[in-house]
Amino acid sequence: MQVINKKSVGETLAFECLAELHKVKETVRIFEHKYGKSLHQFENQLENEQEDFEHYDDYIDWKAAAKWKEVLEKRIEELKHGNFKIT
């Protein structure tokens, strides 16, 4: 019989989240570099320009990445503090 403790599971999950977070941060960084501004600044730009499908597609991807980044950061903090259940 193999015994796995909650701390080990939490660390493994945290490492997986950190790997995903690294990818998401890179996506956000690419968009910030491409447009030379933050997501918030880009949102303001979109409101004041004519329709541009490439910009809109990038905006959707960028916003999704930014949201996923927030979720992962929160999840990592929860895992570090042992705030999860094993069923």
C-alpha positions as a printed Julia matrix, in Angstrom:
87×3 Matrix{Float64}:
   0.0    0.0     0.0
   1.27   3.43   -0.91
   0.47   6.38    1.33
   0.31   9.87   -0.11
  -0.06  12.8     2.23
  -2.04  15.94    1.57
   1.07  18.13    1.5
   2.59  16.08   -1.33
  -0.61  16.28   -3.34
  -0.77  20.04   -2.76
   2.82  20.51   -3.89
   2.24  18.47   -7.04
  -0.89  20.44   -7.9
   0.91  23.72   -7.18
   3.77  22.75   -9.53
   1.25  21.95  -12.28
  -0.43  25.31  -11.75
   2.94  27.09  -11.77
   3.8   25.5   -15.12
   0.46  26.62  -16.55
   0.91  30.07  -15.0
   4.27  30.42  -16.73
   2.62  29.76  -20.13
  -0.21  32.19  -19.42
   2.16  34.94  -18.28
   4.11  34.49  -21.5
   0.89  34.89  -23.51
   0.07  38.11  -21.65
   3.64  39.36  -22.13
   3.46  38.69  -25.88
   0.3   40.78  -26.23
   1.73  43.58  -24.07
   4.83  43.6   -26.26
   2.85  43.39  -29.51
   0.67  46.39  -28.65
   3.02  48.25  -26.31
   0.35  48.69  -23.64
  -1.59  47.0   -20.88
  -4.82  45.12  -21.41
  -6.76  48.0   -19.85
  -5.16  50.51  -22.23
  -5.88  48.19  -25.15
  -9.54  47.92  -24.1
  -9.78  51.71  -24.17
  -8.17  51.78  -27.62
 -10.71  49.27  -28.94
 -13.59  51.42  -27.76
 -12.28  54.34  -29.8
 -11.31  52.63  -33.06
 -13.2   51.21  -35.99
 -13.75  47.47  -36.06
 -10.55  45.52  -36.48
 -11.08  41.77  -36.35
  -7.43  40.99  -35.59
  -7.48  43.39  -32.65
 -10.76  41.96  -31.41
  -9.48  38.37  -31.68
  -6.31  39.34  -29.82
  -8.4   41.12  -27.2
 -10.48  38.0   -26.55
  -7.37  35.83  -26.22
  -5.55  38.42  -24.11
  -8.47  38.93  -21.76
  -8.94  35.16  -21.35
  -5.24  34.75  -20.56
  -5.36  37.58  -18.02
  -8.39  36.03  -16.31
  -6.84  32.56  -16.3
  -3.67  34.1   -14.8
  -5.73  35.5   -11.91
  -7.44  32.14  -11.36
  -4.14  30.26  -11.34
  -2.5   32.72   -8.95
  -5.41  32.37   -6.54
  -5.37  28.57   -6.87
  -1.64  28.45   -6.15
  -2.11  30.53   -3.0
  -4.91  28.21   -1.86
  -2.74  25.16   -2.49
   0.21  26.67   -0.59
  -2.03  27.12    2.43
  -3.52  23.62    2.16
  -6.97  24.93    1.27
  -8.18  22.03   -0.85
  -9.93  18.7    -0.37
  -8.87  15.24   -1.39
 -11.72  12.87   -2.15
